């Protein structure tokens, strides 16, 4: 399995739009919001976790729904950087 090595706000935005059906306009300016504030329910969180695991090889924690969008970006980005330096 080939995984991507970089993750940023645009990466998360693409997943939210393409896989979860979140409106593009709702994401802009909402980086401090939690997923639920964008209408992402528990099933959506599971989908987000699965896509990030598949595309980036990073497991998001069970508490992902409590993270802000920017926190999710930071978590994945940091995990990828740590994996690269290991």
N, C-alpha and C positions, 0 to 999 in steps of 0.2 A: 504494500500500500504506500503510495506516494503522498506525503503531506506537505502542505504549504509551510513556509518558514517565517512569514511575516503576517501580522494581524494588526489592523488599525481600525479606526472608526468607520472607514468606508467598507472594510471587510464585514464588520458587524451589521452595518446598514444594509448591505447586499443580502445577508442572510435573513434579516428581519423582513425585508421586502419580498424576496424571492421565495423563501420557505414558510414564512409565517403570515404573509399577506398584510403586513403593517404598511400604512400609507406613508409614502416618502415624506410628505409635509409634516406628518406627526413626529417624525424622528428628528428633523432639524430643530435645534434649540432644546431638545429634550435629553441631552446627554447626562444630566444630573438626575433624571427620572429613573424609577425602577420599572422593570418590564410590565408589571401590572398596570401602571399608569398609562401605558400605551395599549392596553387591552389584551395583553398576552397572559393567558391563563396557564394553569399547571401543565396542561397538555402541550401548550406552546413552549413552555420551559423545557419539557422533555425533548421536544423536537430541536430546540436550540442546542441543548446539550449533545444530542446525537449528531447534528450537523457539524458542530465544532470538533467533536471527537473524530468524526470521519475525515473532515477536511484538514484539520490541524493536529490531530493526535493529542489533543489536550482535553482532559476530563474536567468539566465544570462541576463545582461542588453542589450539593443539594440545596445550599443557601443562595443559589444563583438568583432566585426571585427577589432576594433582599438586597442585591447589589444594584448600583446605578449602572446605566449603560456604559458610562466611562469607566466604572470599576470593572466591568466585564472585559472591556478592551484591555485595560491594564493587566488584569489577571492572565488573560491568554497571551498577551504580548510578553509579559515577564516569564511565563512558563516556556515560551518558545526560545527566548534569549538564554534562559538557564539550560535548556536542553542543548542548544548550540555550543555553549561554553563547556559543557561536561565532557 
